[in-house]
């Protein structure tokens, strides 16, 4: 598997090469928790999780969820075939890849290589996902400071939610008309939920945590971000699902 992606990215010109090169273009990533880059004074690498304080080391997170056309580089037979009830609703090349279980997400990240020794593509930890989604927010929503309210209409400016089962569908990963969060990351709430690295268990009770990755084993993996069918979309949506679960509202992002 290793080397196959770079063979596409460095191979003959064509659509697949264009997709591969865009997928690893560092302009599509946001640098987070970098002590040299304090975004709006809030990108300190630390945030509060209840009474705990979490410290994170520098990492890069892609601005967009993985699209179908990006995932097809890894599995060109992947066409959302399990969506028999509403065929075609999830198969546009720029819609987010869904029906992806945790194992698919893991091996997809193994497949993608940036070609720089210091960067490795992996799933974000739950702490990294939450820090990025908050983008400096201390309240319940991205643009929310503690003690301030955010209306559902304000949420709708940057999150896709409240869609009916029979009619609702995901929006494109780019050009969807929604605003990014304060750090330029798109659709961190609503549209599709995203797998994280961690097993779904409580964090240790320590008052200060550094780069937490959850327990070493468990039964469910963490999902974050909500989906298009949620009643309301907010950063606080957390769930755990068996890593073999596939739904039409579960996709992935990746970090380096």
Buried (B, 14 or more C-beta within 10 A) or exposed (E): EEEEBBEBBEEEEEEBBEBBEBBBEEEEBBBBBBEEEEBEEBBBBBBEBEEBBBBBEEBBBBBBBBBBBBBBBBBEEBBBEEBEEBEEBBBBBBBBBBBBBBEBBBEBBBBBBBEEEEBEBBBBBBBBBBBBBBBBBEBBBBBBEEEEEBEEEBBBEBBBBBBEEEEBBBBBBEEBEBEBBBBEBBBBBBBBBBBBBBBBBEBEEEEEBEBBBBEEEBEBBBBBBBBBBBEBBBBBBBBBBEBEBBBBBBBBBBBB
